[in-house]
Amino acid sequence: MKTEETKLKEVIDYIRCAKIGDLIFRRNLMQFSNGGSTVDNYRNYLTHAGYLKIKYAGAYEYIKEIPKDLTYTQLVKQGYPNSDWTKVR
């Protein structure tokens, strides 16, 4: 079973193979990574964090380089900086 960080790295590596401005299609991402709601969550976090931009249903433009060493926690904090969930207590 893959860990959260391993699955996230898989998704990031897939997207980083594209060039800035390329479209990333949800169906391809799901096929590449064996799908699941976790992959959709990561894609959603990447969109909220400004790495992807929704072009239309199922298509996302790659607009900002994703750091290779980006962790799940960093990604969630970037995507939802004002959330009580991500604030340090």
C-alpha positions in Angstrom: 0.0 0.0 0.0 1.3 3.4 -1.0 1.7 6.1 1.6 0.1 9.5 1.2 3.5 11.1 0.4 4.4 8.4 -2.1 1.1 8.9 -4.0 1.4 12.7 -3.9 5.0 12.4 -5.3 3.6 10.2 -8.1 1.0 12.8 -9.0 3.5 15.6 -8.9 6.1 13.7 -11.0 3.4 13.0 -13.6 2.4 16.7 -13.8 6.0 17.9 -13.8 6.6 15.9 -17.0 4.4 18.5 -18.7 5.5 22.0 -19.7 4.1 25.1 -18.2 1.0 26.0 -20.2 0.2 22.3 -21.1 -3.2 20.8 -20.2 -3.4 18.0 -17.7 -6.4 15.8 -18.2 -8.1 14.2 -15.2 -8.8 11.0 -17.0 -5.1 10.6 -17.9 -4.0 11.4 -14.3 -6.4 8.9 -12.9 -5.2 6.2 -15.3 -1.6 6.9 -14.6 -1.9 6.8 -10.9 -4.6 4.1 -10.6 -7.2 6.7 -9.7 -9.1 7.1 -6.5 -10.4 10.1 -4.6 -7.0 10.7 -3.2 -5.7 11.7 -6.6 -8.6 14.0 -7.1 -7.9 15.6 -3.7 -4.2 16.2 -4.7 -5.3 17.7 -8.0 -7.7 19.9 -6.1 -5.0 21.0 -3.6 -2.7 21.8 -6.5 -5.4 23.9 -8.1 -6.1 25.8 -4.9 -2.3 26.3 -4.4 -2.0 27.9 -7.8 -0.1 25.2 -9.7 -3.0 24.2 -11.9 -5.9 26.3 -13.3 -9.2 24.9 -14.3 -9.7 25.3 -18.1 -12.9 23.2 -18.3 -14.4 20.1 -16.8 -11.6 17.5 -16.6 -8.8 19.8 -18.0 -6.3 21.8 -16.0 -3.6 24.1 -17.2 -0.2 23.6 -15.6 0.6 27.2 -14.7 3.4 27.2 -12.0 6.3 24.9 -11.5 5.7 22.4 -8.6 8.7 22.0 -6.3 10.0 18.4 -6.4 10.3 18.3 -2.6 6.7 19.6 -1.9 5.2 17.7 0.9 1.5 17.0 1.5 1.4 19.3 4.6 3.1 22.1 2.6 0.6 21.7 -0.3 -2.4 21.7 2.0 -1.1 24.8 3.8 -0.5 26.6 0.4 -3.9 25.6 -0.9 -5.9 26.6 2.2 -3.8 29.1 4.1 -6.7 30.6 6.1 -8.3 27.3 7.1 -8.5 26.4 10.8 -7.5 23.0 9.6 -4.0 24.2 8.5 -3.3 26.8 11.3 -0.8 25.9 13.9 -2.4 25.5 17.3 
